[in-house]
Amino acid sequence: MNKKQIVLIGFTGSGKTTFFNLICKTQQLVQSGGNSVTRQTFLKASSYGSGFRVLDTPGFGSKQEKIIHAVGVLNALSEGPVHQIFLIVKWERLDMMQDFIKNMVTKFMRYRYLLTVTVTHWDTVDKSTVSQNKQQVIDLSKSYGINSVIFVSKYDPGEKICQQIDSILNKCEAEQVELTETEFYSNFDLLELQGELELSLECTKGEVIAKFRRIATVIKKFIEDFDGNNSSIHEIMHYLTLETKAVAENLISDFEIKNNAKFSQLYTQHKNPGLAYLIHFELKKELVMEIEEIIKLTQLKMKDDKAHFFNFIKACPHCGLIWLKVSGCEGETTCGAFPIKDEYFHDYKMPQKYEFKITENGINYKVNQVPQKQENKIQLKSSFLRFFMKKQDWDDEYKEPPKENLKGCGRKIVWDQIPDLSYQQLKILIDPGVLDYFAKEVPKEELKDKLIKAQLSIKQQVEQAKIDLKVIKLVN
């Protein structure tokens, strides 16, 4: 396939299908009021410009057939490498636009560099504030890591819009966008609620989410107000994150125990037993989103501490291995070099452990007494200590490893010239398994069997929808 390819993503009523009709000269149905009736994914070459291929997907936000709409996006991405994903957003109140953009960006977080925000209905903007409103949208998009934005009004001809798209595509490389199973089930809304039983579970789930959000607000305020000059800030933030995970675990556990009978009834009596899995998974997903925000705040708070290890770790620009800076790193060296003595960590001590008590009313914490064995000074003699060294190995004096066990590519590097780690790299280093845990966490034994079967039911529906809803190729 030589033609460049774009995918249109948006909520119903955003003007996505109208946008598709305009640049491809088609007449796909659009209901009065702007609500798209697109149920399948359509593919057609643009009628102007370079003739790039355009995939129009079903809109998000539908109350019914949610699996069908979500699978339409998967089928579009399976059509081959994508040069750009256009997020179609209707111009309206900025807070509403922010919700839409955040929702869509979450689905394609790993591919943010392929996203372009496309603001439709731009002809409805107040003429006196056009420049101000445009800058607000650009700044909002940048806050989510998106640097490409276009604005479209009903008066713009297809030729002009395609010129803008071609200009963007000329700067892009094609990439195969493949969402993982966890990304799909975590970030796409597949839950349809109709009966009294599932609505009851949904209300209970909402109460749990609301409670955790109140607790999360307290935690975020604690992080914001915490003294950045506190010498123990990194240990305190780390244990705060761990306790946040524990609070979420307990809430989920209580939810499972109190609603076991309802889950069993839903699984055995409902025509779609997969609902039991989706309700349970939706709860974990909502809590994960709050936890991820807390993790990001703790990272940013810890990064302000000049003595924190964030400022002593970097990735080799050649092989990508992450190393911890010790002595001998200021000038030119090689990735994986080991000198005789390490001055930075000669007097390093194990960090303090903290015990937290978190409620909706506030946060209290205290120092736990560290066992005597862990108070021994650690004598480390490496120039580059691999960051992922096992914790139990820290209890004994470090010995220089045999040469055959040394890591690193051996290529020349200059530490001070290596850029700081990205937010994503820092997230991987400091995240204490929270997000991965909630993606794979197994519920209590009473629910385990039923939820596994419900999960299989959902997956079967998704796989069948992939077969039934093949992309429809429209003739030019």
Secondary structure, 3 states (H helix, E strand, C coil): CCCCEEEEEEECCCCHHHHHHHHHCCCCCECCCCCECCCCCEEEECCCCCCCEEEECCCECCCCCHHHHHHHHHHHHCCCCECEEEEEEECCCHHHHHHHHHHHHHHCHHHHHHEEEEEECHHHCCHHHHHHHHHHHHHHHHHCCCCEEEECCCCCCHHHHHHHHHHHHCCCCCECCCCCHHHHHHHCCCCCCCCHHHHHHHHHHHHHHHHHHHHHHHHHHHHHHCCCCCCCHHHHHHHHHHHHHHHHHHHHHHHHHHCHHHHHHHHHHCCCCHHHHHHHHHHHHHHHHHHHHHHHHHHHHHHCCCCCHHHHEEECCCCCCEEEECCCCCCEEECCCCCCCCCCCCCECCCCEEEEEEECCEEEEEEECCCHHHHCCECCCCCEEECCCCHHHHHCCCCCCCHHHCCCCCCEEEHHHCCCCCHHHHHHHHCCCHHHHHHHCCCCHHHHHHHHHHHHHHHHHHHHHHHHCCCEECCC
